[in-house]
């Protein structure tokens, strides 16, 4: 079987969306209106190109995204 890449329970939830990224786990947890809505895997940069910790905005959501800059 293929690995589980996400889990989502937020379809009927309302309110502000917040995403917390756990870089060491390459995982993001999502809350909607302060309630847990699910999680997904993320790619935050490969060794030698660490992603700095700070606030970010989601600018695109693409399945199987590959960096045109880093390969």
C-alpha positions in Angstrom: 0.0 0.0 0.0 1.0 3.6 -0.6 2.0 5.7 2.4 -0.6 8.0 3.9 0.3 11.6 2.9 -2.5 13.5 4.6 -5.6 13.2 6.8 -8.5 15.8 6.5 -11.5 16.3 8.7 -12.1 20.1 8.1 -14.7 20.1 5.3 -17.5 21.4 7.5 -15.4 23.6 9.8 -15.5 27.4 9.7 -13.1 30.1 10.9 -9.6 31.2 10.5 -7.1 28.6 9.1 -3.8 28.1 10.8 -1.0 25.8 9.7 1.9 24.7 12.0 4.8 23.1 10.2 7.1 20.6 12.0 10.2 20.7 9.9 11.9 17.7 11.6 8.9 15.6 10.8 8.2 17.2 7.3 4.6 17.5 8.5 2.0 20.3 8.7 -1.0 20.3 11.1 -4.0 22.4 10.2 -6.6 24.0 12.5 -9.8 25.7 11.4 -11.5 28.0 13.9 -9.1 26.7 16.5 -10.1 23.1 16.0 -7.8 20.3 14.6 -8.7 19.7 11.0 -5.9 17.4 9.8 -2.4 17.1 8.7 -0.3 16.7 5.5 3.3 16.0 4.5 5.4 19.0 3.4 8.8 19.5 1.8 10.7 22.3 3.6 14.1 22.1 1.9 16.9 19.6 1.5 20.1 19.4 3.5 22.2 22.5 3.0 19.2 24.6 2.0 17.3 24.8 5.3 14.0 26.6 5.4 14.2 29.4 8.0 11.6 29.3 10.8 9.1 32.1 10.5 5.6 32.9 9.3 4.8 32.0 5.6 1.8 32.2 3.3 0.7 29.3 1.1 1.4 30.5 -2.5 0.6 27.3 -4.4 -0.6 23.7 -3.8 0.7 21.3 -6.4 0.9 17.5 -6.2 4.4 16.2 -6.8 6.0 19.7 -6.9 9.7 19.9 -8.0 11.8 23.0 -7.5 12.8 24.6 -10.7 15.6 26.4 -8.8 17.0 23.5 -6.7 16.1 20.6 -9.0 
